[in-house]
Amino acid sequence: MPIILRLDRVMADRKMSLGELAEKVGITNANLSKIKTGKIAAIRFSTLEAICRVLDCQPGDILEYQK
């Protein structure tokens, strides 16, 4: 898939754990882990918005397109 998820990089920059981010976003650790590892086919805009709000970032910081 040409869309690469860089959530792990942004979380590391913010020194935030998976559990802490999951709690603040309001999703399970398992679902956030799937997002982090790129093992998803879709993500809701509401989830993406919550992740960006908590991490104080832009969607482009998390999502990357590669040919």
Distance bins in CASP14 RR format, pairs under 12 A and 6 or more apart:
PFRMAT RR
TARGET T0000
AUTHOR 0000-0000-0000
RMODE 2
METHOD distances of the structure
MODEL  1
1 38 0 0 0 0 1 0 0 0 0 0 0
1 39 0 0 0 0 0 1 0 0 0 0 0
1 40 0 0 0 0 1 0 0 0 0 0 0
1 41 0 0 0 0 1 0 0 0 0 0 0
1 42 0 0 0 0 0 1 0 0 0 0 0
1 63 0 0 0 0 0 1 0 0 0 0 0
1 64 0 0 0 0 0 1 0 0 0 0 0
1 65 0 0 0 0 0 1 0 0 0 0 0
1 66 0 0 0 0 1 0 0 0 0 0 0
1 67 0 0 0 0 0 1 0 0 0 0 0
2 63 0 0 0 0 0 1 0 0 0 0 0
2 64 0 0 0 0 1 0 0 0 0 0 0
2 65 1 0 1 0 0 0 0 0 0 0 0
2 66 1 0 1 0 0 0 0 0 0 0 0
2 67 1 0 0 1 0 0 0 0 0 0 0
3 35 0 0 0 0 0 1 0 0 0 0 0
3 38 0 0 0 0 1 0 0 0 0 0 0
3 40 0 0 0 0 1 0 0 0 0 0 0
3 41 0 0 0 0 0 1 0 0 0 0 0
3 42 0 0 0 0 0 1 0 0 0 0 0
3 43 0 0 0 0 1 0 0 0 0 0 0
3 59 0 0 0 0 0 1 0 0 0 0 0
3 60 0 0 0 0 0 1 0 0 0 0 0
3 62 0 0 0 0 0 1 0 0 0 0 0
3 63 1 0 0 1 0 0 0 0 0 0 0
3 64 1 0 0 1 0 0 0 0 0 0 0
3 65 1 0 1 0 0 0 0 0 0 0 0
3 66 1 0 0 1 0 0 0 0 0 0 0
3 67 0 0 0 0 0 1 0 0 0 0 0
4 36 0 0 0 0 0 1 0 0 0 0 0
4 37 0 0 0 0 0 1 0 0 0 0 0
4 38 0 0 0 0 1 0 0 0 0 0 0
4 60 0 0 0 0 0 1 0 0 0 0 0
4 62 0 0 0 0 1 0 0 0 0 0 0
4 63 1 0 0 1 0 0 0 0 0 0 0
4 64 1 0 1 0 0 0 0 0 0 0 0
4 65 1 0 0 1 0 0 0 0 0 0 0
4 66 1 0 1 0 0 0 0 0 0 0 0
4 67 0 0 0 0 0 1 0 0 0 0 0
5 11 0 0 0 0 0 1 0 0 0 0 0
5 32 0 0 0 0 0 1 0 0 0 0 0
5 33 0 0 0 0 0 1 0 0 0 0 0
5 34 0 0 0 0 1 0 0 0 0 0 0
5 35 1 0 0 1 0 0 0 0 0 0 0
5 36 1 0 0 1 0 0 0 0 0 0 0
5 37 1 0 0 1 0 0 0 0 0 0 0
5 38 1 0 1 0 0 0 0 0 0 0 0
5 39 0 0 0 0 1 0 0 0 0 0 0
5 40 1 0 0 1 0 0 0 0 0 0 0
5 41 0 0 0 0 0 1 0 0 0 0 0
5 42 0 0 0 0 0 1 0 0 0 0 0
5 43 0 0 0 0 1 0 0 0 0 0 0
5 48 0 0 0 0 0 1 0 0 0 0 0
5 51 0 0 0 0 0 1 0 0 0 0 0
5 59 0 0 0 0 0 1 0 0 0 0 0
5 60 0 0 0 0 0 1 0 0 0 0 0
5 61 0 0 0 0 0 1 0 0 0 0 0
5 62 1 0 0 1 0 0 0 0 0 0 0
5 63 1 0 0 1 0 0 0 0 0 0 0
5 64 1 0 0 1 0 0 0 0 0 0 0
5 65 0 0 0 0 0 1 0 0 0 0 0
5 66 0 0 0 0 0 1 0 0 0 0 0
6 12 0 0 0 0 1 0 0 0 0 0 0
6 13 0 0 0 0 1 0 0 0 0 0 0
6 35 0 0 0 0 0 1 0 0 0 0 0
6 36 0 0 0 0 1 0 0 0 0 0 0
6 37 0 0 0 0 0 1 0 0 0 0 0
6 38 0 0 0 0 1 0 0 0 0 0 0
6 51 0 0 0 0 0 1 0 0 0 0 0
6 55 0 0 0 0 0 1 0 0 0 0 0
6 57 0 0 0 0 1 0 0 0 0 0 0
6 58 0 0 0 0 0 1 0 0 0 0 0
6 59 0 0 0 0 0 1 0 0 0 0 0
6 60 0 0 0 0 1 0 0 0 0 0 0
6 61 1 0 0 1 0 0 0 0 0 0 0
6 62 1 0 1 0 0 0 0 0 0 0 0
6 63 1 0 0 1 0 0 0 0 0 0 0
6 64 1 0 1 0 0 0 0 0 0 0 0
6 65 0 0 0 0 0 1 0 0 0 0 0
6 66 0 0 0 0 0 1 0 0 0 0 0
7 13 0 0 0 0 0 1 0 0 0 0 0
7 14 0 0 0 0 0 1 0 0 0 0 0
7 16 0 0 0 0 0 1 0 0 0 0 0
7 18 0 0 0 0 1 0 0 0 0 0 0
7 21 0 0 0 0 1 0 0 0 0 0 0
7 22 0 0 0 0 0 1 0 0 0 0 0
7 25 0 0 0 0 0 1 0 0 0 0 0
7 31 0 0 0 0 0 1 0 0 0 0 0
7 32 0 0 0 0 1 0 0 0 0 0 0
7 33 0 0 0 0 1 0 0 0 0 0 0
7 34 0 0 0 0 0 1 0 0 0 0 0
7 35 1 0 1 0 0 0 0 0 0 0 0
7 36 1 0 1 0 0 0 0 0 0 0 0
7 37 0 0 0 0 1 0 0 0 0 0 0
7 38 0 0 0 0 1 0 0 0 0 0 0
7 39 0 0 0 0 0 1 0 0 0 0 0
7 40 0 0 0 0 0 1 0 0 0 0 0
7 43 0 0 0 0 1 0 0 0 0 0 0
7 47 0 0 0 0 0 1 0 0 0 0 0
7 48 0 0 0 0 0 1 0 0 0 0 0
7 51 1 0 0 1 0 0 0 0 0 0 0
7 52 0 0 0 0 0 1 0 0 0 0 0
7 54 0 0 0 0 0 1 0 0 0 0 0
7 55 0 0 0 0 1 0 0 0 0 0 0
7 57 0 0 0 0 1 0 0 0 0 0 0
7 59 0 0 0 0 0 1 0 0 0 0 0
7 60 0 0 0 0 0 1 0 0 0 0 0
7 61 0 0 0 0 1 0 0 0 0 0 0
7 62 1 0 1 0 0 0 0 0 0 0 0
7 63 0 0 0 0 1 0 0 0 0 0 0
7 64 0 0 0 0 0 1 0 0 0 0 0
8 14 0 0 0 0 0 1 0 0 0 0 0
8 16 0 0 0 0 0 1 0 0 0 0 0
8 17 0 0 0 0 0 1 0 0 0 0 0
8 18 0 0 0 0 1 0 0 0 0 0 0
8 21 0 0 0 0 0 1 0 0 0 0 0
8 32 0 0 0 0 0 1 0 0 0 0 0
8 33 0 0 0 0 0 1 0 0 0 0 0
8 35 0 0 0 0 1 0 0 0 0 0 0
8 36 1 0 1 0 0 0 0 0 0 0 0
8 37 0 0 0 0 1 0 0 0 0 0 0
8 38 0 0 0 0 1 0 0 0 0 0 0
8 55 0 0 0 0 0 1 0 0 0 0 0
8 61 0 0 0 0 0 1 0 0 0 0 0
8 62 0 0 0 0 1 0 0 0 0 0 0
9 16 0 0 0 0 0 1 0 0 0 0 0
9 36 0 0 0 0 1 0 0 0 0 0 0
9 55 0 0 0 0 0 1 0 0 0 0 0
9 57 0 0 0 0 0 1 0 0 0 0 0
9 60 0 0 0 0 0 1 0 0 0 0 0
9 61 0 0 0 0 1 0 0 0 0 0 0
9 62 0 0 0 0 1 0 0 0 0 0 0
9 63 0 0 0 0 0 1 0 0 0 0 0
9 64 0 0 0 0 1 0 0 0 0 0 0
10 16 0 0 0 0 1 0 0 0 0 0 0
10 21 0 0 0 0 1 0 0 0 0 0 0
10 35 0 0 0 0 0 1 0 0 0 0 0
10 36 0 0 0 0 1 0 0 0 0 0 0
10 51 0 0 0 0 1 0 0 0 0 0 0
10 52 0 0 0 0 1 0 0 0 0 0 0
10 54 0 0 0 0 0 1 0 0 0 0 0
10 55 1 0 1 0 0 0 0 0 0 0 0
10 56 0 0 0 0 1 0 0 0 0 0 0
10 57 1 0 1 0 0 0 0 0 0 0 0
10 58 0 0 0 0 1 0 0 0 0 0 0
10 59 0 0 0 0 0 1 0 0 0 0 0
10 60 0 0 0 0 1 0 0 0 0 0 0
10 61 1 0 1 0 0 0 0 0 0 0 0
10 62 1 0 1 0 0 0 0 0 0 0 0
10 63 0 0 0 0 0 1 0 0 0 0 0
10 64 0 0 0 0 0 1 0 0 0 0 0
11 17 1 0 0 1 0 0 0 0 0 0 0
11 18 1 0 0 1 0 0 0 0 0 0 0
11 19 0 0 0 0 1 0 0 0 0 0 0
11 20 0 0 0 0 1 0 0 0 0 0 0
11 21 1 0 0 1 0 0 0 0 0 0 0
11 22 0 0 0 0 0 1 0 0 0 0 0
11 24 0 0 0 0 0 1 0 0 0 0 0
11 25 0 0 0 0 0 1 0 0 0 0 0
11 32 0 0 0 0 1 0 0 0 0 0 0
11 33 0 0 0 0 0 1 0 0 0 0 0
11 35 0 0 0 0 0 1 0 0 0 0 0
11 36 1 0 0 1 0 0 0 0 0 0 0
11 51 0 0 0 0 1 0 0 0 0 0 0
11 54 0 0 0 0 1 0 0 0 0 0 0
11 55 1 0 0 1 0 0 0 0 0 0 0
11 56 0 0 0 0 0 1 0 0 0 0 0
11 57 0 0 0 0 1 0 0 0 0 0 0
11 61 0 0 0 0 0 1 0 0 0 0 0
11 62 0 0 0 0 1 0 0 0 0 0 0
12 18 0 0 0 0 0 1 0 0 0 0 0
12 21 0 0 0 0 0 1 0 0 0 0 0
12 36 0 0 0 0 0 1 0 0 0 0 0
12 55 0 0 0 0 0 1 0 0 0 0 0
13 55 0 0 0 0 1 0 0 0 0 0 0
13 56 0 0 0 0 0 1 0 0 0 0 0
13 57 0 0 0 0 1 0 0 0 0 0 0
13 61 0 0 0 0 1 0 0 0 0 0 0
13 62 0 0 0 0 0 1 0 0 0 0 0
14 20 0 0 0 0 1 0 0 0 0 0 0
14 21 0 0 0 0 1 0 0 0 0 0 0
14 24 0 0 0 0 0 1 0 0 0 0 0
14 51 0 0 0 0 0 1 0 0 0 0 0
14 52 0 0 0 0 0 1 0 0 0 0 0
14 54 0 0 0 0 1 0 0 0 0 0 0
14 55 1 0 1 0 0 0 0 0 0 0 0
14 56 1 0 0 1 0 0 0 0 0 0 0
14 57 0 0 0 0 1 0 0 0 0 0 0
14 61 0 0 0 0 0 1 0 0 0 0 0
14 62 0 0 0 0 0 1 0 0 0 0 0
15 21 0 0 0 0 0 1 0 0 0 0 0
15 55 0 0 0 0 0 1 0 0 0 0 0
16 22 0 0 0 0 1 0 0 0 0 0 0
16 23 0 0 0 0 0 1 0 0 0 0 0
16 24 0 0 0 0 1 0 0 0 0 0 0
16 25 0 0 0 0 0 1 0 0 0 0 0
16 32 0 0 0 0 0 1 0 0 0 0 0
16 36 0 0 0 0 0 1 0 0 0 0 0
16 51 0 0 0 0 0 1 0 0 0 0 0
16 54 1 0 0 1 0 0 0 0 0 0 0
16 55 1 0 0 1 0 0 0 0 0 0 0
16 56 0 0 0 0 0 1 0 0 0 0 0
16 57 0 0 0 0 0 1 0 0 0 0 0
17 23 0 0 0 0 1 0 0 0 0 0 0
17 24 0 0 0 0 0 1 0 0 0 0 0
17 29 0 0 0 0 1 0 0 0 0 0 0
17 32 0 0 0 0 0 1 0 0 0 0 0
17 33 0 0 0 0 0 1 0 0 0 0 0
17 36 0 0 0 0 0 1 0 0 0 0 0
18 24 0 0 0 0 0 1 0 0 0 0 0
18 25 0 0 0 0 0 1 0 0 0 0 0
18 27 0 0 0 0 0 1 0 0 0 0 0
18 28 0 0 0 0 0 1 0 0 0 0 0
18 29 1 0 1 0 0 0 0 0 0 0 0
18 30 0 0 0 0 1 0 0 0 0 0 0
18 31 0 0 0 0 0 1 0 0 0 0 0
18 32 1 0 1 0 0 0 0 0 0 0 0
18 33 1 0 0 1 0 0 0 0 0 0 0
18 34 0 0 0 0 0 1 0 0 0 0 0
18 35 0 0 0 0 1 0 0 0 0 0 0
18 36 1 0 0 1 0 0 0 0 0 0 0
18 37 0 0 0 0 0 1 0 0 0 0 0
18 51 0 0 0 0 0 1 0 0 0 0 0
19 25 0 0 0 0 1 0 0 0 0 0 0
19 26 0 0 0 0 0 1 0 0 0 0 0
19 27 0 0 0 0 0 1 0 0 0 0 0
19 28 0 0 0 0 1 0 0 0 0 0 0
19 29 1 0 1 0 0 0 0 0 0 0 0
19 30 0 0 0 0 0 1 0 0 0 0 0
19 31 0 0 0 0 0 1 0 0 0 0 0
19 32 1 0 0 1 0 0 0 0 0 0 0
19 33 0 0 0 0 1 0 0 0 0 0 0
19 36 0 0 0 0 0 1 0 0 0 0 0
19 54 0 0 0 0 0 1 0 0 0 0 0
20 26 0 0 0 0 0 1 0 0 0 0 0
20 29 0 0 0 0 0 1 0 0 0 0 0
20 32 0 0 0 0 0 1 0 0 0 0 0
20 54 0 0 0 0 1 0 0 0 0 0 0
20 55 0 0 0 0 0 1 0 0 0 0 0
21 27 0 0 0 0 1 0 0 0 0 0 0
21 28 0 0 0 0 0 1 0 0 0 0 0
21 29 0 0 0 0 1 0 0 0 0 0 0
21 31 0 0 0 0 0 1 0 0 0 0 0
21 32 1 0 0 1 0 0 0 0 0 0 0
21 33 0 0 0 0 0 1 0 0 0 0 0
21 35 0 0 0 0 1 0 0 0 0 0 0
21 36 0 0 0 0 1 0 0 0 0 0 0
21 47 0 0 0 0 0 1 0 0 0 0 0
21 50 0 0 0 0 1 0 0 0 0 0 0
21 51 1 0 0 1 0 0 0 0 0 0 0
21 52 0 0 0 0 0 1 0 0 0 0 0
21 53 0 0 0 0 0 1 0 0 0 0 0
21 54 1 0 0 1 0 0 0 0 0 0 0
21 55 1 0 0 1 0 0 0 0 0 0 0
21 56 0 0 0 0 0 1 0 0 0 0 0
21 57 0 0 0 0 0 1 0 0 0 0 0
21 62 0 0 0 0 0 1 0 0 0 0 0
22 28 1 0 0 1 0 0 0 0 0 0 0
22 29 1 0 1 0 0 0 0 0 0 0 0
22 30 0 0 0 0 1 0 0 0 0 0 0
22 31 1 0 0 1 0 0 0 0 0 0 0
22 32 1 0 1 0 0 0 0 0 0 0 0
22 33 0 0 0 0 1 0 0 0 0 0 0
22 34 0 0 0 0 0 1 0 0 0 0 0
22 35 0 0 0 0 1 0 0 0 0 0 0
22 36 0 0 0 0 1 0 0 0 0 0 0
22 47 0 0 0 0 0 1 0 0 0 0 0
22 50 0 0 0 0 0 1 0 0 0 0 0
22 51 0 0 0 0 1 0 0 0 0 0 0
22 54 0 0 0 0 1 0 0 0 0 0 0
23 29 0 0 0 0 1 0 0 0 0 0 0
23 32 0 0 0 0 1 0 0 0 0 0 0
23 50 0 0 0 0 0 1 0 0 0 0 0
23 54 0 0 0 0 1 0 0 0 0 0 0
24 32 0 0 0 0 0 1 0 0 0 0 0
24 50 1 0 0 1 0 0 0 0 0 0 0
24 51 0 0 0 0 1 0 0 0 0 0 0
24 52 0 0 0 0 0 1 0 0 0 0 0
24 53 0 0 0 0 1 0 0 0 0 0 0
24 54 1 0 1 0 0 0 0 0 0 0 0
24 55 0 0 0 0 1 0 0 0 0 0 0
24 56 0 0 0 0 0 1 0 0 0 0 0
25 31 0 0 0 0 1 0 0 0 0 0 0
25 32 1 0 0 1 0 0 0 0 0 0 0
25 35 0 0 0 0 1 0 0 0 0 0 0
25 36 0 0 0 0 0 1 0 0 0 0 0
25 43 0 0 0 0 0 1 0 0 0 0 0
25 44 0 0 0 0 0 1 0 0 0 0 0
25 46 0 0 0 0 1 0 0 0 0 0 0
25 47 1 0 0 1 0 0 0 0 0 0 0
25 48 0 0 0 0 1 0 0 0 0 0 0
25 49 0 0 0 0 1 0 0 0 0 0 0
25 50 1 0 1 0 0 0 0 0 0 0 0
25 51 1 0 1 0 0 0 0 0 0 0 0
25 52 0 0 0 0 1 0 0 0 0 0 0
25 53 0 0 0 0 1 0 0 0 0 0 0
25 54 1 0 1 0 0 0 0 0 0 0 0
25 55 0 0 0 0 1 0 0 0 0 0 0
26 32 0 0 0 0 1 0 0 0 0 0 0
26 46 0 0 0 0 0 1 0 0 0 0 0
26 47 0 0 0 0 1 0 0 0 0 0 0
26 50 1 0 0 1 0 0 0 0 0 0 0
26 51 0 0 0 0 0 1 0 0 0 0 0
26 53 0 0 0 0 0 1 0 0 0 0 0
26 54 0 0 0 0 1 0 0 0 0 0 0
27 33 0 0 0 0 1 0 0 0 0 0 0
27 34 0 0 0 0 1 0 0 0 0 0 0
27 35 0 0 0 0 1 0 0 0 0 0 0
27 36 0 0 0 0 0 1 0 0 0 0 0
27 40 0 0 0 0 0 1 0 0 0 0 0
27 43 0 0 0 0 0 1 0 0 0 0 0
27 44 0 0 0 0 1 0 0 0 0 0 0
27 46 0 0 0 0 0 1 0 0 0 0 0
27 47 1 0 0 1 0 0 0 0 0 0 0
27 48 0 0 0 0 0 1 0 0 0 0 0
27 50 1 0 0 1 0 0 0 0 0 0 0
27 51 0 0 0 0 1 0 0 0 0 0 0
27 54 0 0 0 0 0 1 0 0 0 0 0
28 34 0 0 0 0 1 0 0 0 0 0 0
28 35 0 0 0 0 0 1 0 0 0 0 0
28 47 0 0 0 0 0 1 0 0 0 0 0
29 35 0 0 0 0 0 1 0 0 0 0 0
29 36 0 0 0 0 1 0 0 0 0 0 0
30 36 0 0 0 0 0 1 0 0 0 0 0
30 37 0 0 0 0 0 1 0 0 0 0 0
30 39 0 0 0 0 0 1 0 0 0 0 0
30 40 0 0 0 0 0 1 0 0 0 0 0
31 37 0 0 0 0 0 1 0 0 0 0 0
31 38 0 0 0 0 0 1 0 0 0 0 0
31 39 0 0 0 0 0 1 0 0 0 0 0
31 40 0 0 0 0 1 0 0 0 0 0 0
31 42 0 0 0 0 0 1 0 0 0 0 0
31 43 0 0 0 0 1 0 0 0 0 0 0
31 44 0 0 0 0 0 1 0 0 0 0 0
31 47 0 0 0 0 1 0 0 0 0 0 0
31 50 0 0 0 0 0 1 0 0 0 0 0
31 51 0 0 0 0 0 1 0 0 0 0 0
32 38 0 0 0 0 0 1 0 0 0 0 0
32 39 0 0 0 0 0 1 0 0 0 0 0
32 40 0 0 0 0 0 1 0 0 0 0 0
32 43 0 0 0 0 0 1 0 0 0 0 0
32 47 0 0 0 0 1 0 0 0 0 0 0
32 48 0 0 0 0 0 1 0 0 0 0 0
32 50 0 0 0 0 0 1 0 0 0 0 0
32 51 0 0 0 0 1 0 0 0 0 0 0
32 54 0 0 0 0 0 1 0 0 0 0 0
32 55 0 0 0 0 0 1 0 0 0 0 0
33 39 0 0 0 0 1 0 0 0 0 0 0
33 40 0 0 0 0 0 1 0 0 0 0 0
34 40 1 0 1 0 0 0 0 0 0 0 0
34 41 0 0 0 0 1 0 0 0 0 0 0
34 42 0 0 0 0 0 1 0 0 0 0 0
34 43 0 0 0 0 1 0 0 0 0 0 0
34 47 0 0 0 0 0 1 0 0 0 0 0
35 41 0 0 0 0 0 1 0 0 0 0 0
35 42 0 0 0 0 0 1 0 0 0 0 0
35 43 1 0 0 1 0 0 0 0 0 0 0
35 44 0 0 0 0 0 1 0 0 0 0 0
35 47 1 0 0 1 0 0 0 0 0 0 0
35 48 0 0 0 0 1 0 0 0 0 0 0
35 50 0 0 0 0 0 1 0 0 0 0 0
35 51 1 0 0 1 0 0 0 0 0 0 0
35 62 0 0 0 0 1 0 0 0 0 0 0
35 63 0 0 0 0 0 1 0 0 0 0 0
36 43 0 0 0 0 0 1 0 0 0 0 0
36 51 0 0 0 0 0 1 0 0 0 0 0
36 55 0 0 0 0 0 1 0 0 0 0 0
36 62 0 0 0 0 1 0 0 0 0 0 0
38 62 0 0 0 0 0 1 0 0 0 0 0
38 63 0 0 0 0 0 1 0 0 0 0 0
38 64 0 0 0 0 0 1 0 0 0 0 0
40 47 0 0 0 0 1 0 0 0 0 0 0
40 48 0 0 0 0 0 1 0 0 0 0 0
40 63 0 0 0 0 0 1 0 0 0 0 0
42 48 0 0 0 0 0 1 0 0 0 0 0
43 49 0 0 0 0 0 1 0 0 0 0 0
43 50 0 0 0 0 0 1 0 0 0 0 0
43 51 0 0 0 0 1 0 0 0 0 0 0
43 52 0 0 0 0 0 1 0 0 0 0 0
43 59 0 0 0 0 1 0 0 0 0 0 0
43 62 0 0 0 0 1 0 0 0 0 0 0
43 63 0 0 0 0 1 0 0 0 0 0 0
44 50 0 0 0 0 1 0 0 0 0 0 0
44 51 0 0 0 0 0 1 0 0 0 0 0
45 51 0 0 0 0 0 1 0 0 0 0 0
45 52 0 0 0 0 0 1 0 0 0 0 0
45 59 0 0 0 0 1 0 0 0 0 0 0
45 63 0 0 0 0 0 1 0 0 0 0 0
46 52 0 0 0 0 0 1 0 0 0 0 0
46 53 0 0 0 0 0 1 0 0 0 0 0
47 53 0 0 0 0 0 1 0 0 0 0 0
47 54 0 0 0 0 0 1 0 0 0 0 0
47 59 0 0 0 0 0 1 0 0 0 0 0
47 62 0 0 0 0 0 1 0 0 0 0 0
48 54 0 0 0 0 0 1 0 0 0 0 0
48 55 0 0 0 0 0 1 0 0 0 0 0
48 57 0 0 0 0 0 1 0 0 0 0 0
48 58 0 0 0 0 0 1 0 0 0 0 0
48 59 1 0 1 0 0 0 0 0 0 0 0
48 60 0 0 0 0 1 0 0 0 0 0 0
48 61 0 0 0 0 0 1 0 0 0 0 0
48 62 1 0 0 1 0 0 0 0 0 0 0
48 63 0 0 0 0 1 0 0 0 0 0 0
49 55 0 0 0 0 0 1 0 0 0 0 0
49 57 0 0 0 0 0 1 0 0 0 0 0
49 58 0 0 0 0 0 1 0 0 0 0 0
49 59 0 0 0 0 1 0 0 0 0 0 0
49 62 0 0 0 0 0 1 0 0 0 0 0
50 57 0 0 0 0 0 1 0 0 0 0 0
50 59 0 0 0 0 0 1 0 0 0 0 0
50 62 0 0 0 0 0 1 0 0 0 0 0
51 57 0 0 0 0 1 0 0 0 0 0 0
51 58 0 0 0 0 0 1 0 0 0 0 0
51 59 0 0 0 0 1 0 0 0 0 0 0
51 60 0 0 0 0 0 1 0 0 0 0 0
51 61 0 0 0 0 1 0 0 0 0 0 0
51 62 1 0 0 1 0 0 0 0 0 0 0
51 63 0 0 0 0 0 1 0 0 0 0 0
52 58 1 0 0 1 0 0 0 0 0 0 0
52 59 1 0 0 1 0 0 0 0 0 0 0
52 60 0 0 0 0 1 0 0 0 0 0 0
52 61 1 0 0 1 0 0 0 0 0 0 0
52 62 1 0 0 1 0 0 0 0 0 0 0
52 63 0 0 0 0 0 1 0 0 0 0 0
53 59 0 0 0 0 0 1 0 0 0 0 0
54 62 0 0 0 0 0 1 0 0 0 0 0
55 61 1 0 0 1 0 0 0 0 0 0 0
55 62 1 0 0 1 0 0 0 0 0 0 0
56 62 0 0 0 0 0 1 0 0 0 0 0
57 63 0 0 0 0 0 1 0 0 0 0 0
58 64 0 0 0 0 0 1 0 0 0 0 0
59 65 0 0 0 0 0 1 0 0 0 0 0
END
